[in-house]
Amino acid sequence: MNKFKIFLPVIAALFIFVSCNTPAQVKTDEIAVKVDSLIELMTIEEKIGQLTLYTSDMDQTGAFIRKEYESDIKQGKVGAIFNAYGTDYTHRLQEMAVNNTRLRIPLLFGYDVIHGHRTIFPVPLAEAASWNLEAIQNASRIAAEEAAAEGLHWTFAPMADIARDPRWGRMVEGAGEDPFLGSVIAAARVKGFQGENLTDLNTVAACIKHFAAYGASQAGRDYHAVDMSEIMLREVYLPPYKAAVDAGAVTAMTSFNDLNGVPATSNHFLLTELLRDEWGFDGFVVTDYTSIMELLYHGVAADTAHAAELSLEAGVDMDMQSGFFQQSLAKLVAEKRISEDLINQAVSRILTVKFELGLFDDPYRYSDKEREKNNIMRPDQLDAARDMARKSVVLLRNEENTLPIDKNIKTIAVIGPMGSNQRDLIGSWSAAGDWTKAVSLVKGLEERFPNANIIVEEGCAIEGNDKSGFKRAENAAKKADFVILALGEAYWMSGEAASRSEISLPGAQQELAEIIINTGKPVATIIMSGRPLTINWLAENSPAILQAWFLGTQSGHALADIISGDYNPSAKLPVTFPRNVGQIPIYYSMKNTGRPFDANSKYTSKYLDVPNEPLYPFGFGLSYTTFTYDNLSVSKPTYAMNDSIKVSVEISNTGKVAGEEIAQLYVKDHAASMTRPVRELKAFKRVWLEAGATAIVHFSLHPNQIGFYLSEKEYVTEPGKFSIFVGGNSNANLETSFELK
Ligand code: BGC
């Protein structure tokens, strides 16, 4: 047979193949062919190299790579590097790999681009308070655009961990306590980072973390053990990760915790049975920082090789920083303790992402000087950060319209450690953000109130007991027409390894607040923090309170927009604010118990020394206007299992200014085979209303959204009576009901 004859059937087959497949499928199949042929050529050492991720470092002179890692890169013993960014630097590292290794496989560059890269957006918990999915997606898109312009291919975000314990410092990195809100936000972030197509130059690969249930660390102490029923896991903790998988995230990260006795990093149930087999995730799994090594401390691995074996067998593809794969996998294969096939699968998943990013077409395509110059901290990116920041601020109290303040005000005193502060504004995990570029509250106010006399007194530091500034602060308050009390936590008090057992205002700030508020001047307190703080006294005594979290680069401008009334706040808490630490864990979707709270009956579920009610409920947030809800109705009294449940409600702006309301829909299942939460968020809508205007807002639910896990494997929606509550927070009491048949 001549060559032509062999080729004809191949061409015909290719034609059929191309004509029956979508372009995306063709591309995926093409990549699969390339990946397979590349793996054919690789030695075992080269394969293990692809499974190895090491960090770059930083000292006073700038970024550098450890000598031993440089040598590993040149020998193809490393497939990915994190904490390296900048076009020159990433280009240099990429050259080490491409110019020195036999197969010229490019490195993958990862980094924690969590809430912005250079332009720092509000911390994720703050963004979640916006309940604004388009804005959140856009924030992640801009973060990706900046990161990808500086040589980065991959971000370790979004963090999709549900967090119900504000002692846990990492609550700041996620979307709060609720599985529904957490899910839609995780999906929005993945879409923002990855865009339409991973090959596009303004996108980066996303990484769902930390898989799984890291947010349930016992007693809010970071890295601590997690023990929970699989039903709780599936109903509360897993949905946001699953939503991120469904949104197309191409990588996932294991968590540090163990889950029911098995560390996440060696957890076959999580990484293989659930993530891959049940959910169909086909990207790669990276460990968290040295978490393979930590299997020794967890006490499940006897030595380095055993730890490597357990994690690879469980479903890990890439080892972040332990070096255990590098040290042990070849030996494990030689000893036939693991099959080379397992390694091939991991290599294949990693190479697939490298192909999808276009790195094999041009390994330097992300390290582009022009893009680095033009795509960073552009005015439009800064504007988006400012807008995201305004959307994230929750107005917790506003007695007698204390806020906004009159634009012609004469004297404003800004008192407290967060007034001129820049360092803390960008929060934890601020990537390549430069805090010196952050706009302080005072700076924002000076620009917004050019004719006002703005007196600034720190009063006290964030921490410590030095009260020597109190007198000056009190005098400043007395001289002012309006006082802004700027209080909060330092940026490092939340984030990783930043759990607190007390979540009140640190240092002498509470005392400062009491002195200032007792002057009787009109006061608005601004709280910057990475978690809910127990601010009971302020909640009773400060005429106005703004929960500002950490708002990022544009903090001061965003706050000035709100304080001046140029922007009407609309954010709602993505997490319950407790009254004290003893109430934790506290969240709105609790169970009713067999003895629900009754103030007049001793033997009901309650505390002797604090109410059951939180200080502020989930979903709560005020506006400069007021909204009322009326005429809540369902389209019919009874629905079948395949119907859409149609709900409508009338919302009116009954105040004097236009504003946005976030209408929340909660569902209660009256009687089911398993106990159900008192209510669960199932939908929300943002509604903009001019003063005096009314709108009818429609929701549509499918019965499968209101089901539950009857057992680990069985999700059901049972017939029966359901109530629907719609309102502006999780205590909404406007109710209607329907029957599901
Ligand atoms: C954190 C991860 C992070 C990783 C890389 C770990 O300590 O838990 O969230 O992505 O470091 O920086």
Boltz pocket constraint, residues with backbone or C-beta under 6 A from the ligand:
constraints:
  - pocket:
      binder: B
      contacts: [[A, 112], [A, 156], [A, 209], [A, 288], [A, 289], [A, 496]]
      max_distance: 6.0
